[in-house]
Amino acid sequence: MRVGTRGSALALAQAATVAALLGPETELVPVTTSGDRASSRGGGDRGAAVGNDKERWVKELEVALLAGDIELAIHSAKDVPSVLPEGLELIGAPARGSPFDALVGAGSLASLAPGARIGTASLRRAAQLLALREDLAVVVVRGNVDTRLRRLAEGQADALLLAAAGLQRLGREEEIGCVLRDLVPAPGQGTLVLEARAGDERAAAAARAITDAATWDALLAERACVARLDASCNTPLGVHAQVGEAAIVMRTFVGLADGSAWLRDETPPCAGPAEAGALAAERLLAAGGAELLARAEAVAAR
């Protein structure tokens, strides 16, 4: 089975773990995305400003799927837009890695001096960081994990915010100063998801065999929340589904990137992923989330 993946070091490391689960007949097919090309030209791995356009990380893989060049595509779930191209579907996900953000370069947020420069290319991370510590300074640090760590060593920032799962999958876990469980993760963070052509039973069977039920339910719930909010990559939005034996609890965050306004919520337990995602979204909207989403979009459009 031919399985497409981005060609970055992290993407290949992640894809290798999935390929091992799928079995020895799996062939990994590296595909260069428009996001990868922009990164190689020095444009960073998340665009020209804090934030990102998700499609640029998956489009070429989806084109390869539709063309029949590959049977499966592996994505970081947080990079997959809420609306898929016609003829494609998400069909499974292996067990989730850490969904949380990690602080690199310091042992805790509390240990950072006032005015410390924290590097990130994420609106969500910036918004939550400044909501907790308005005295800190967010600086845009882009690039792959190794590039960002090098820029930290060069003094371009005093600390970094990175995904814990990415550091762990690259064997760089020793770089983690602390895991920031108070920050609500990006929807799908730490999850690898498989995409295939609709109706491809061979691909679907392969994906089902390695899918972790709790991870899949969490991903469906988080994506349902994003879809109901109609949130874009310009929105500082965190959504995290905590899946128990009989129910799902959703943690959510939405705010402005400068930390000046934000909402946090935790839902009561809910029975199914679609219902849990919808409930989380409705609670945010009822508390004024629509206005915050609109304001965030307006700021990004300037």
C-alpha positions, -999 to +999 in steps of 0.1 A: +000+000+000+014+034-010+011+059+018+017+096+012+034+119+037+051+153+037+088+150+035+099+170+065+119+153+092+089+154+117+064+142+090+087+113+080+092+103+116+055+103+123+047+085+091+073+058+099+054+049+131+022+046+112+038+025+084+052+001+111+016-004+123+002-009+088+028-036+081+058-045+060+041-041+026+036-003+032+056+020+010+060+056+021+057+082-007+071+117+003+051+145-013+062+181-012+034+205-003+031+242-010+038+248+027+070+228+024+081+248-006+074+281+011+094+269+041+124+259+019+124+294+005+127+309+040+090+317+044+088+297+076+065+267+082+034+288+091+033+316+066+043+352+067+027+361+100+016+343+131-011+319+120-014+295+091-034+284+060-041+248+067-047+237+031-011+244+021+000+214+043-024+189+028-034+199-007-008+181-027-013+149-007-050+151-015-043+157-052-021+125-051-050+106-035-075+117-060-051+109-089-046+074-075-008+079-069-013+069-033-039+049-014-036+066+020-023+100+032-009+106+067-016+141+081-010+159+114-047+162+123-044+198+134-034+207+098-065+192+081-092+217+072-127+210+085-141+207+049-124+180+027-123+178-011-152+159-026-143+122-029-120+120+001-127+111+037-108+107+070-109+070+079-089+065+111-062+075+135-037+055+156-033+063+193-028+099+201+005+114+213+006+141+238-020+168+228-003+194+249+020+223+243+055+223+258+077+252+271+113+249+259+140+270+275+125+274+309+112+251+336+078+268+340+059+299+330+062+313+365+100+312+362+101+335+332+111+371+340+087+400+331+093+409+295+107+375+285+105+368+248+085+337+240+088+323+204+058+309+187+041+310+153+007+301+167-021+326+173-037+302+198-005+298+218+001+335+218-034+343+229-034+318+258+002+328+269-007+365+271-040+357+288-019+340+316+011+364+316+004+398+299+039+409+309+055+385+285+065+394+249+055+371+220+080+370+191+073+351+159+097+322+155+091+300+125+107+270+108+108+233+116+116+221+151+154+220+147+153+255+132+133+269+161+156+253+186+186+267+169+170+302+169+164+298+207+201+289+211+210+320+191+191+342+215+162+352+192+139+342+220+142+334+257+119+304+255+097+286+229+062+271+228+062+239+208+040+208+205+051+182+230+043+154+206+065+167+179+095+169+202+088+134+215+085+119+180+118+135+169+136+122+200+140+157+214+119+151+246+149+163+267+143+198+254+110+200+272+111+223+302+075+216+312+043+205+296+016+233+297-016+214+305-034+246+313-032+257+276-060+242+256-044+224+226-052+229+190-080+206+177-063+174+167-029+183+182-008+151+188-030+131+165-020+115+131-050+110+109-054+088+077-072+101+047-083+080+017-106+080-013-142+075-004-153+039-009-117+025-009-125-006+012-089-018+012-076+015+026-105+017+051-098-018+064-061-010+069-069+022+087-095+005+109-070-021+120-047+005+136-073+030+148-075+038+185-112+042+194-106+070+220-084+089+197-109+087+169-137+099+191-117+128+204-108+138+169-144+137+157-155+157+187-128+184+182-135+187+145-173+189+151-167+218+174-145+236+148-170+230+121-199+244+142-179+275+150-169+279+114-135+288+127-105+294+104-067+293+108-069+330+118-088+321+150-069+316+183-090+285+191-082+256+214-104+225+216-095+194+236-118+164+240-111+142+270-126+108+263-138+086+292-153+052+293-189+065+288-186+102+281-166+130+266-156+163+283-146+192+261-122+220+271-123+251+248-106+284+245-112+313+221-096+347+222-077+375+206-040+369+198-029+398+221-046+382+251-069+412+257-102+392+254-108+355+257-133+328+268-125+294+284-150+266+291-153+230+301-185+211+292-204+186+313-199+150+302-216+142+268-223+109+253-211+110+217-184+129+197-207+148+174-229+158+204-199+167+225-184+189+198-217+207+191-223+213+228-188+228+233-194+251+203-229+262+214-216+270+249-188+292+235-213+310+211-238+315+239-210+332+260-200+356+233-177+335+212-191+346+179-180+382+186-145+371+195-143+349+164-153+379+143-129+402+160-100+377+155-108+374+118-110+412+114-076+416+130-061+389+108-075+406+077-057+439+083 
